[in-house]
Amino acid sequence: MKHKGGTMTPIAAFHQGIDYLLQGSATQQHAYHTLQELRIFTILQEYSPVLVGTVPIDINIDDSDLDIICEVYHFTDFQVIVDHYFSRMRGYRYTYKLVEGVPRAVCSFHYNDWLIQLFAQPVAAVQQYGYKHMVVEHRILQLIDSSFRQQIRALKASGVKTEPAFAKLLQLEGDPYAALLELFDWSDEQLMQLLDKTIGKGDD
């Protein structure tokens, strides 16, 4: 199965900053300049921020947002920093809660036509589910015809969330979020076998 869609962004680029966005679509470039204006990745540098979600892998739709995950252990300090730099932004909100005993915080605000959300938890960014989902989705998009990307966008535009959209097209059973996580450690050969079985080889 030949790759036919999207840019070939190396996976390592996702956790080495956001410069790769400059090589992408107009929307990705707009996202880059927005985040640079805010200096978010400089301000949050000690928390190893990583941009995740649909924009990095170019499957965003009109109402997609910019999601940034952070590795945080001292939440009071984290809140002081985000309050200081971003509390004057439109729609600013900060929430903190325990989820199954694990502390998590979400900071959100609007800037430059984007909803920006910061997700913090005491887990390395590259081990968080948001990152793993994105990497699996990126790898799949690189292995299949570009029409698959358009099908994902169409499902998302109809109201289907990203992971359920992938699970639907790949015919994954059970919880779509857990099902995609199971693919994280799969080899390219295993992923291609799944794609051949569920999607077909497309037009060569």
N, C-alpha and C positions, 0 to 999 in steps of 0.2 A: 504494500500500500504506500503510495507516494504522498509526501507532504505537499499540500497545495494551497494552504491558506495561512494568513497571519505572518508576522515577523518572527524570526528565529531568535528571540531573546534568550540568552543562556540563563538557566535557572539560578546560577550564582549571582547574576545581576540583581535579582529581586531583593537580596539582603545586603547589597553593597551600595545602597543609595537609590536615587531615582533618575540618574542621568540617562538610563536606557529609554525613558519616556520621550526624550528628544528625537529619537529615531523612529517614533511611531506616528500614529494618526494625529490629526489636528486636535482632537479631544485629548489625547494623551499629552501632547505638547502644552495645551492649555492647563491641564492638571499640573504639569511640571512647574510652569511659571507661577501658578497659584500657590503651590506649596513653597516655592522659593521665596515669594513675596512674604509669606508668613514666617519663614525661617524655621519651620516646624522641625525639620530633621537636625538642625543645629541646636535648637532649644532643648529637644528631647534626646540628644545624642547619648546621654548616659543610660537611657532606657532601651537602646538598640531598636529604634523604630523601624518597622517594615510596612510598606504600602501593600495591601492585599485587596482581594475583591475582583471586580470585573474590569476595572480600568487598566491595570497592569497587563492583562492578557487580552485586551481589546474585544471584550464581549459586552461592554457597557451599553445601556440604552439611555434615553433622554433624562430619566430621573435617577440614574445611578449616582452614588455618592463616593467619597474618597475615604476609605477605611484604613486606619493605621494601627497596627498592633504594637504593644510595648511590653517589655519585661520589667515588671515593677514589684518590689518587695516592701518598700516603705511608702504606703499610699498617702500618708499625710504630707510628706515632702512632694510627692507627685502632684497632689491637688494644689499645693501652694504655687507650684510652678505654672500649671495650666491656668489657674485663676489669675495669676499675675499677667500672663501674656495674652490670654484669650477671652477673659470674662466680659470684655466690652464688645465682643463680636455679637452680631445679631443671632438671637435664639440660643444663646449660650446656656448649657445645662451640664451639670456634673452629678452623676449618681454613683453610689457605692453600695455593694451588697455582697453577701456570701452565697455562693452557689455550690451546694453539696459540700459545704465547709471550706471552699476555696474563695478567697477575696477577689472581687473583680470590680473594676471601675470603668465607667463610660463617660467620656466628655464629648459633647457635640456642639457645633455651631455652624453658622452659614457665613461663607465668604466667597466673593467673586463668582456667584451663581452656582456654588457647590455646597452641599451638605458635607461637612467634614466630621468624622467620628474617630475618636481615639479610644482604643480598647486596651485596658491594662489588666494584667494578671501575673502572678509570680511563676511564670513559665517562660523559658527561652522562646523568643519570637518564632524561630524556625521549628519549634515543637508544638506550637499552638495550632488548633484545628483550622483556623482561618488560613494560615500559611499552607498547611498540608493540602487542604482542599484546592487552593489556587494552583499549587504545583501539579497535582494530578490532572486538573482541568487543562492546564497549559500543555502538559505532555500529550494529552489526548488530542488537543487541537493541532499539534504539530504532526500528528500521525495520520490525519484524515483529511478528506476533501474539504475545501472551504465552505461548501454548502452546509456542513454540519454547524459551523459557526453561525450561519444565518438562521438555522433552525433553532439554535439556542437563543438567539436574540428574539426570534418570533415568539417563543414560549415565554420568555421573560416579559416581553411587551404585553402578553396576554394575562400577566399577573403571576406566573409561575416563578418561584425563587430559583436561584442559580443551581444549587445542588440537586433539587428535585427535577430540574430541566435536564441535567446531564443523566440522572438516574433513569428518567423516562426514556430518553433516546437510546441509552445503553441497555435498557431492559434489566436494570438492577432491581432485585427484590428487597423487601424490607425497608428499614429506615434509610432514606437516601443519603443522609449525612454520614452515617456509619458505613454504608456500602461504599461510598467514595473513599473513605479513609482506608478501607481494606486494600484499595488499589495503590496506595502510596508506595509500598515496597515492591510493587510488581516491576518486572523488567519491561523494556520496550517490546520485546517479543511477545510477552504475555498480554500486554495491552493490545497489540496488533491482532492477536488471536481473538480477543474479545470483540474488537471492532469488526473483524471479518465475519464473526458469528452474528453480531447484532445489527451492524450497519451495512456490511458489504464493502467491497473494494472501491466502489464508485467508478467514475470514468477515468481510465488510464490514458 
